[in-house]
Amino acid sequence: MTEKKKIQIAIDGRNFTVIGTEPEEYVRKIADYVDSKIKEVTSKNDRLGQIMATTLAALNISDELHKTKERLMELERQAKDPMEKYDDVIEELEKAKNIIKKLEGECSSYKEQVEKLQSELDEAQKEKEKLNQALELKEKELLENQKMIKSLQDKIFDSQIELIETKKELGELLRRFDDSKNLFSKEDA
């Protein structure tokens, strides 16, 4: 238990002894406040007696106290609602944490899938590059083969022309031969 103390204070020029358990600094602060309120009332009306000034100061202090209490009660009401919802907020926070955990797991899974797909894509790119190189080689071979085919077609064409000319010559020779044979057979006849 805290020990009671005697504290000497002055209010409106009068000395008082206050007995209590509060710290001396606090008691002097309260006494100074009451003294300032009395001086405030007397400064506005210097014809007031000491009792009247003290009573008006007490009334003003009571008004401040009452308004402060009302404000405190309002603040407590305002603070009460969030405090009542505290458990709900904690529950929602836990749900959100679980959702985040689940999403992090899914994200990790998707990341692995993306890495796997990236690896497959890299392999496909390499395979595509190999196939492109093979295609280029085949296209070169095709061009060379087309050139060779063209050359062979030209040779065939030339050979066909030569064959036709040779056939004509042969036909001409056969006709002459027949004519000469006919000449001999007409002479024999």
C-alpha positions in Angstrom: 0.0 0.0 0.0 1.2 3.5 -0.8 1.9 5.8 2.1 -0.1 9.0 2.4 1.8 12.3 2.1 1.2 15.9 3.3 1.7 18.4 0.5 1.6 22.2 0.9 -0.1 24.1 -2.0 -1.3 27.6 -2.7 -4.6 28.4 -4.5 -5.8 32.0 -4.9 -3.3 33.2 -2.4 -4.4 30.8 0.3 -2.2 28.0 1.6 -3.6 24.5 1.9 -2.3 21.1 3.1 -3.3 18.2 1.0 -3.1 14.7 2.2 -3.0 11.9 -0.3 -1.2 9.1 -2.1 -0.6 10.9 -5.4 2.9 12.1 -6.3 3.7 15.6 -5.1 4.3 16.8 -8.7 0.8 15.7 -9.7 -0.9 17.4 -6.8 1.0 20.7 -7.4 0.0 20.5 -11.1 -3.7 20.1 -10.2 -3.4 23.0 -7.7 -1.7 25.2 -10.3 -4.5 24.4 -12.7 -7.3 25.3 -10.2 -5.4 28.5 -9.3 -5.1 29.5 -13.0 -8.9 28.9 -13.5 -9.7 31.2 -10.5 -7.4 33.9 -11.9 -9.0 33.5 -15.3 -12.5 34.1 -13.8 -11.3 37.1 -11.7 -9.5 38.6 -14.7 -12.8 38.8 -16.6 -14.7 40.4 -13.7 -12.6 42.0 -10.9 -15.7 42.8 -8.8 -16.3 39.1 -8.0 -15.7 38.0 -4.4 -13.3 35.2 -3.6 -16.1 32.7 -3.0 -17.9 33.6 -6.2 -14.7 33.4 -8.3 -13.9 30.1 -6.7 -17.4 28.8 -7.4 -17.4 29.9 -11.0 -13.9 28.4 -11.5 -15.2 25.1 -10.0 -18.2 25.3 -12.3 -15.9 25.8 -15.3 -13.6 22.9 -14.2 -16.7 20.7 -13.7 -17.9 21.6 -17.2 -14.5 20.7 -18.6 -14.6 17.4 -16.6 -18.1 16.6 -17.8 -17.3 17.2 -21.5 -14.1 15.3 -21.2 -15.9 12.3 -19.6 -18.5 12.4 -22.4 -15.8 12.5 -25.0 -14.0 9.6 -23.2 -17.3 7.6 -23.2 -17.7 8.3 -26.9 -14.2 7.2 -27.6 -14.7 4.1 -25.6 -17.8 3.3 -27.6 -15.9 3.9 -30.8 -13.0 1.7 -29.5 -15.4 -1.0 -28.3 -16.7 -1.8 -31.8 -13.3 -2.6 -33.3 -12.3 -4.5 -30.1 -15.5 -6.6 -30.4 -14.6 -7.3 -34.0 -11.0 -8.2 -33.1 -11.7 -11.9 -33.0 -13.4 -11.7 -36.4 -10.4 -9.8 -37.8 -8.0 -12.3 -36.3 -10.0 -15.1 -37.9 -10.0 -13.4 -41.2 -6.3 -12.8 -40.9 -5.7 -16.5 -40.3 -7.9 -17.3 -43.3 -5.9 -14.8 -45.4 -2.7 -16.4 -44.2 -3.9 -19.8 -45.2 -5.0 -18.5 -48.6 -1.6 -16.8 -49.0 0.1 -20.1 -48.1 -2.0 -22.0 -50.6 -1.3 -19.4 -53.3 2.4 -19.5 -52.5 2.2 -23.3 -53.0 0.4 -22.9 -56.3 2.8 -20.2 -57.3 5.7 -22.6 -56.6 4.0 -25.3 -58.6 3.4 -22.9 -61.5 7.0 -21.8 -61.3 8.2 -25.4 -61.6 5.8 -25.9 -64.5 7.1 -22.7 -66.2 10.7 -23.9 -65.6 9.8 -27.3 -67.1 8.1 -25.7 -70.1 11.0 -23.3 -70.5 13.3 -26.3 -70.6 11.1 -28.0 -73.1 10.9 -24.9 -75.2 14.7 -24.6 -75.1 15.0 -28.2 -76.3 12.4 -27.5 -79.0 14.3 -24.5 -80.1 17.5 -26.6 -80.3 15.6 -29.2 -82.3 14.1 -26.5 -84.5 17.6 -25.2 -85.1 18.9 -28.6 -86.1 15.9 -29.2 -88.4 16.4 -25.7 -90.0 20.0 -26.6 -90.7 19.0 -30.0 -92.1 16.3 -28.2 -94.2 18.9 -25.8 -95.5 21.1 -28.7 -96.5 18.2 -30.4 -98.2 17.3 -27.2 -100.0 20.8 -26.9 -101.3 20.7 -30.6 -102.4 17.4 -30.0 -104.0 18.8 -27.0 -105.9 21.7 -29.0 -107.0 19.5 -31.9 -108.0 17.2 -29.5 -109.9 20.2 -28.1 -111.7 21.3 -31.7 -112.5 17.8 -32.6 -113.7 17.7 -29.4 -115.8 21.1 -30.4 -117.3 19.9 -33.9 -117.9 16.6 -32.7 -119.4 18.6 -30.4 -121.7 20.8 -33.4 -122.7 17.7 -35.6 -123.3 16.2 -32.8 -125.4 19.4 -32.5 -127.3 19.6 -36.3 -127.7 15.9 -36.4 -128.9 16.7 -33.7 -131.4 19.7 -35.6 -132.5 17.7 -38.8 -132.6 15.0 -37.1 -134.8 17.7 -35.8 -137.1 19.3 -39.2 -137.2 15.9 -40.8 -137.9 15.4 -38.3 -140.7 18.8 -39.0 -142.1 18.2 -42.7 -141.8 14.8 -42.4 -143.4 16.4 -40.4 -146.2 19.1 -43.0 -146.5 16.6 -45.8 -146.6 14.5 -44.0 -149.1 17.6 -43.5 -151.3 18.5 -47.0 -150.7 15.0 -48.1 -151.7 15.1 -45.8 -154.7 18.5 -47.2 -155.7 17.2 -50.7 -155.2 14.2 -49.9 -157.3 16.4 -48.6 -159.9 18.3 -51.8 -160.0 15.1 -53.8 -160.1 13.7 -51.7 -162.9 16.8 -52.2 -164.9 16.5 -55.9 -164.4 13.0 -55.9 -165.5 
